């Protein structure tokens, strides 16, 4: 299937506009963080003063709750700022790619594009995918080392428990139990976040084992029966291809879990000698494929665009009340 011509100039203008908006939001977030930092310092100082003066259990708990609330607000705002910074970095990389594509003559979407524009589009999509995944890898390593703000909350809870040991041992035991539960929950959330962001085993073991692991994790989290089957010659692919396929399957499974009300989802990978075909089939409520033409479903549009850029095609077989079967192919020669 021939790929649609990409209007790089329009995409570049839209990216530049998004960069301006993110820059403004970052300035607003930095101002809010400055105010919250001052408030957090004052509340933490008050908590330490109450502890030193040997305040009552109720006074300590009130001071602790205030300190915890302040730190949580600060943690959320810092996380928001970090996300904006990462989004800005990604957009700047994407802007650089688009500027190069415009300079090579593919900017206006017209017939003036050079004969090797297909090869240039291939290079462009590889650069975009690699830029996105490089950023995800960096964030994954940061999260793997442990979020400092979450640990600070555990430290506060520990201090409260230590104070209660001399006053009310049973209450202290309860606080320690709550601390353990919070720590276990946070640890699991961090692990899930790391896997969603960038599964490390994708680099180490490849596409097929990673998809099976992801399907098992999704099955536990959503109670939906998710299975992965493979036919053909199982092998490692080019890194950018493995990334593109994993992200596409991740998007399709996410849609099935969030929107389809499905109870069963089957993922099949057909690894041929010259191609790779991926099919995601669910027994959900289905939809009218024509309705996607006007919908703002960027995920499916991106899968279609990348599949066609990589010499393949994208297909939807669905109807209201009859589930959905979505498949795409890409060239993947041995």
N, C-alpha and C positions, 0 to 999 in steps of 0.2 A: 504494500500500500504506500503511495507516495506521501511524504510528510508535508504538512502545511508550512508555508513560508512564514518565518518568524519576523515580526516587525521589531527589530532591535532598538530603533530610535525611540519608539513609544515606550518600550519596556525600560529603556534607560531613563527617560523622563519620569516615569512612575517610580523607579528606584530612587532617583534623586529627591523626589517629593517625600518619599517615605523616610529618607535619611534626615531631611530637615525636621520632620515631625518627631522622629526619635531623639534628635539632638535637643529639641525643646522639652520633651518629656524627661530627658536625663537631667536637665537643669532644674526642673521642678522637683524631681525626686531627690537630688542632692541637697536642695534647700530644706526639704522635709526631713531628710536624714540628719542634717545638722541640728534641727530643733529637737528631734527625738533623742539624739545622742546626749544633749544637755539634760533633757528630762530623765533619761536613764541614769546618768551619773548622779543626779540629785537623789533619785529614789534609792539607788544602790547604797549611797552614803547613809541615807536614813535607815535602811535595813541593818547596816553594819553598826550604827549607833544604838539601835534598839537591842541588838544582840549583845553588845558590850555592856549595856546598862542592865542586862538581865531582865528584860521585859517579860510580860506574861506570854503564855502560849498563844493566846488570842492576838496579842499585839504583834508577835513574831509572824504569825500566819498572815495577818493583814498586810504587814510590810512585805512579806515574801510574795503574796499574790500581786501586789502592786509592782514589785520588781519584775516578776515573771511576765506580767502583762506588758510592761514597758519593753522588756527584752524581746518579746515575741513580735511586738509592733516594729521594733527596730530591725529584727531579723527578716520580717516580711519585706520591709522597704529596701533593705540591702539586697535581698534576693531579686526584687523587682528591678533595682538599678543594675545589678549584674546581668540580668536577662536583657535589659535594654542595651547594655554595652556589648553583649555577645551578638544581639541582633544587628547592631550598628556595624560591628566588625564583619559579620556575614554579608550585609548589604554592600559594604565598601568593596569586599572581594568580588561580589556579584557585579557591582558597577564597573570594576576594572575589566571583568570579562566582557561585559556588554560594550564598553568603549572600544575594546580590541575588535569585537565583531563588527561594530559600526565602521571602524577605520578600514576593515578589510573589504567593505563594500556591500555588506548584507543588511544595512540599516533601514532602508526604506521599504523593504518587503516587495520591491519591484523586480523586474526582469534583469536589472543591471548586475545582479549577483554573479560572481565568477562561476565557471563550470565546476570547480571543485568545492562548491559551497557545502555539499553533503559531507565532505571530509572535515571542513571547518566547523560544521554543526556538531559532528562527532567529537572534535576536540573541545568545543565549547561545553558540551554536556559533561564530558569527563572533568573539565576544570570546575564546573559548578558543583558536581557531586563530590569531588575531592575537597573542595573548599568547605562545603558543609560538613563533611565527615571529619576533617581535621579539627574543626571547632568542637564537634561533639566528642572527639577523643580527648581534647584538652579538658573539657568540662567533666568527662567521665573520670579522668585521673584525679581531678580536684575532689569530686564527690567520694571517690574511693578512699581518699586519705581521711575523710570524716569532716562533716560540717562543724566548725568551731562554735557557732552560735547555739546549736542544739546541745553541745557538750556543756556550755555554760549554764543552760537550764538544769542539767543534771547536777551540776556542782551546787547550785542553789538548793535543789531538793535534798541533796546530801547534807548540807549544812543544817537545814531545818530538822532532819532526822537526828543528827548528832545532838542538837540542842534538846530535842524531845527525850532522848535517852535518859537524862537525869530527872526529867519532870514527869513524863508519861511514857513508860516503855512500850505499852501496848499500842499507843498512838504512833510511836516511833517505828514499830514493826510494820504498822499499816503503811506509813509513809515510804518505808523501804520497799515494800511490796509494790506500791504504786510506781516507785522509781524503776524497779526491775521491769514492770510491764511497759512503761514508757520507753525504756531503753530498747527492749526487744522489738516494740512496734516501730521505733525510729530506725533501728538497724534493718528491719525488713523493708521499710519504705525506701531506704537508701539503696539497698540491693536492687529493688525493683526499678528505681529511678536510673541506676547505672545501666541496667540491662535495656531499658527502654531507650536511653540516650545513645548508648553505643555498646552492644554486647561484645565483650572482649574476646569471646570465643569465635567471633566471626573472623578475626584476623588469624587466630591460632588453628582452628579446626575447619573453618569454611562454612559455606552456605547451608548445606543440608543439616548437619548437626545443630547449627544455631536455630534454624527454623523449627526443628523438632523440640528443642529446649523451650523456645518461645511459645510454641503451641501448648506444651505441658503447663507452663506458667500461666498462660491465659485461661486454660481449662480450670485450674485451681482457683483463680481469682473471680471468674465469671460464672462458673458452674455450667458452661456450655461445652459440649463434647466437640473438641477440636482435634483433628487428626491430620497427619502429613504422610503422604505416600510418594515414592520416587520410582520412575522407570527410566530405562536407558543407562548410559555409562556415567555413574556417579564420579565426579571429579571436581577439582578446584578450578575456578574461573578467574578471569582478570579481576583484580580487587575492586575496580569501579563497577564492574558488572554485578559482583556479589553484593555490594552495597546497594545498588539500584534495585535489585530484585528483592532483597530483604526489606527495604523501606516500602516497596510496593505491596508486598504481602502483609507487612505490618499495617499499612493503611487500609487494605481490604478487610483484614480481620477486625480491625478497630471499627470499621463501618458496620460489619456484621454484628458485632457485640453491642454497639451503641444504638443502632437504628433498625435492625431487621427483625428483632424479637425471635431470632433463630435459636434452636436447641441443638443443632448439629451443623458443623462447618467442616468441609473436607478440602484440604489443600493438596494438589497433585503437581509434581514437577516432572516433566518429560524432558530428559537430557539427551537430545539427539546429537548426531555427529556435527551437524551444521547449525543447530538452533537450540533454544531452550524455550519450552512452553510452560507457563504457570497457569493453573486453573484453581479458582476459589469458588466452591459451590456450597450454598447454604439453603436450609429449608425454612427460611424466614418468610415474612409477609410479602416480599418482592416489591417491585416498583415498575413504573412505566419508563423505559429507557429514554423516550422522547422528552420526558420531564427534565432530564439532566441537561438538555441543551441550554435552557435559560437559568439553570440552578448555578449557584456560586460554589460548586463542588471542585475546589482547586486540586484536591487529592487525586481524583479520577482523571482530571484534565492533565495533570502532570505525568501520571502513569502513561496515558495515551501518547503524550508528546515525546516522552523519553523512549517509549517502545518504538515509535515510528522513526525517531532519530537514529536508533540503533538497528534499523533495518527490519523491524518487525511490525506487528499490528496489535490492536486492542479491540476486544469484542465483548459485548454484553448480551446475555440471554436471560431475560427476566420478564415477568408480568405480575400485576397486582394479585397477591394471594398465592403465587406459585413459586416463591423462592427466587434466588438469583444465582446465576452462573457467570462469573467474570473471568476472562482469560486474556493473557497477552503473551506475545512471543518476542524474542530478541535473537539476533545472530550470535552464535557462540560456537565457533568452529574449534575442533580439537587440534 
